[in-house]
């Protein structure tokens, strides 16, 4: 059973930074594609960033709205994926969810709230 636990959310002023972490257990972490999604109140859950498995080169992909501001990375030894968020904007306010994907199955964390004040 794959388990994902996010941490690092909080309240920050516009222009500030936060780093989210997602610790995984119950799987061979390095073989899993990982990602971050976010969901604002009343809106659908949207992709923020993804990073492929080590066997697929660890390639990254970003939503246009966060390119140049957010960076996704993974530490396979620590079984953790990170999302460094810089130059935060009020529109980045959402619950951020960690995602793991392998063999067509999706796994989700419980989410962590990020609130950016103007």
ZIRATA-V117125 format. One record per residue. N is the residue number from 1. BURIAL is # if it has 16 or more other C-alpha atoms within 10 Angstrom, else .. Layout:
BEGIN
[[N | BURIAL] [N | BURIAL]]
END
This chain:
BEGIN
[[1 | .] [2 | .] [3 | .] [4 | #] [5 | #] [6 | #] [7 | #] [8 | .] [9 | #] [10 | .] [11 | .] [12 | #] [13 | .] [14 | #] [15 | .] [16 | .] [17 | #] [18 | #] [19 | #] [20 | #] [21 | #] [22 | #] [23 | #] [24 | #] [25 | .] [26 | .] [27 | .] [28 | .] [29 | #] [30 | #] [31 | #] [32 | #] [33 | #] [34 | #] [35 | #] [36 | #] [37 | #] [38 | #] [39 | #] [40 | #] [41 | .] [42 | .] [43 | .] [44 | .] [45 | .] [46 | .] [47 | #] [48 | #] [49 | #] [50 | #] [51 | #] [52 | #] [53 | #] [54 | .] [55 | .] [56 | .] [57 | .] [58 | #] [59 | .] [60 | #] [61 | #] [62 | #] [63 | .] [64 | .] [65 | .] [66 | #] [67 | .] [68 | .] [69 | .] [70 | #] [71 | #] [72 | #] [73 | #] [74 | #] [75 | .] [76 | #] [77 | .] [78 | .] [79 | #] [80 | #] [81 | #] [82 | #] [83 | #] [84 | .] [85 | #] [86 | #] [87 | .] [88 | #] [89 | #] [90 | .] [91 | .] [92 | #] [93 | #] [94 | #] [95 | #] [96 | #] [97 | #] [98 | #] [99 | #] [100 | #] [101 | #] [102 | .] [103 | .] [104 | .] [105 | .] [106 | .] [107 | .] [108 | #] [109 | #] [110 | .] [111 | #] [112 | #] [113 | #] [114 | #] [115 | #] [116 | #] [117 | #] [118 | .]]
END
